[in-house]
Amino acid sequence: MLFTIYSKKELKEEFTHYGRFYGVPVYVNMNLEAPKIVTQNFIPEFCLDIVEAFLSLAVTTMQMMNISYEPLYKIELTKPIDK
């Protein structure tokens, strides 16, 4: 699917914050053990795939140079989604 459109009701039920993942606007659910991240309405899903490909390359390179490297992923939370 190219992109998903979430209604206001779905946003309030499924997500807790608006945010950015390496520049890509996203909706985030921080109430899970691992945050759920999806692109915001009208942003193509493949944008996250492109970011993931670049991050994977960077992480692989770092792990080749330092075998004990543990990657961290930066999620910028911009504001909470009003309930």
C-alpha positions in Angstrom: 0.0 0.0 0.0 1.4 3.4 -0.9 0.0 5.2 2.1 -2.7 4.8 4.8 -5.2 7.5 5.8 -6.1 7.5 9.5 -9.3 9.1 10.7 -9.2 11.3 13.8 -10.9 8.5 15.8 -8.3 6.0 14.7 -5.5 8.4 15.6 -6.8 8.9 19.1 -7.3 5.2 19.6 -4.1 3.8 18.1 -1.4 6.5 18.7 -0.1 8.7 21.5 2.1 11.3 19.7 3.0 13.1 16.5 6.6 12.9 15.7 9.5 12.6 13.3 11.7 9.6 12.5 14.9 11.0 10.9 12.9 13.7 9.3 9.9 11.7 8.2 6.6 12.8 9.8 5.1 9.9 11.8 2.4 8.9 14.3 3.9 7.1 17.3 2.3 4.8 20.0 4.7 5.0 23.0 2.4 2.7 25.1 4.0 -0.4 23.7 7.3 -2.2 24.6 8.6 -1.2 21.2 7.1 2.0 19.8 4.7 1.6 16.9 5.7 4.0 14.1 3.7 4.7 10.9 3.9 7.6 8.4 1.5 10.5 8.8 -1.5 10.8 6.4 -0.5 11.5 2.8 3.2 10.6 3.4 4.1 7.4 1.4 5.1 4.4 3.4 8.2 3.9 1.3 9.7 6.9 3.0 10.3 4.8 6.1 11.7 2.1 3.9 14.3 4.5 2.5 15.2 5.8 5.9 15.5 2.2 7.2 17.8 1.3 4.3 20.2 4.1 5.0 20.2 3.4 8.8 20.8 -0.3 8.1 23.9 0.6 6.0 25.2 2.9 8.7 24.6 0.4 11.5 26.2 -2.4 9.5 29.3 -0.2 8.9 29.5 0.7 12.6 29.2 -2.9 13.7 32.0 -3.9 11.3 34.2 -1.3 12.9 33.1 -1.9 16.5 31.6 -5.4 17.2 30.0 -4.2 20.4 28.1 -1.3 18.8 24.4 -1.2 19.9 22.3 1.0 17.6 19.8 3.6 18.9 17.1 5.0 16.8 16.1 8.6 17.2 12.3 9.3 17.4 11.5 13.0 17.9 8.1 13.4 19.6 6.7 16.7 18.6 3.4 16.8 20.5 0.8 14.4 22.1 -2.3 13.4 20.2 -5.3 14.9 22.0 -7.6 12.2 23.3 
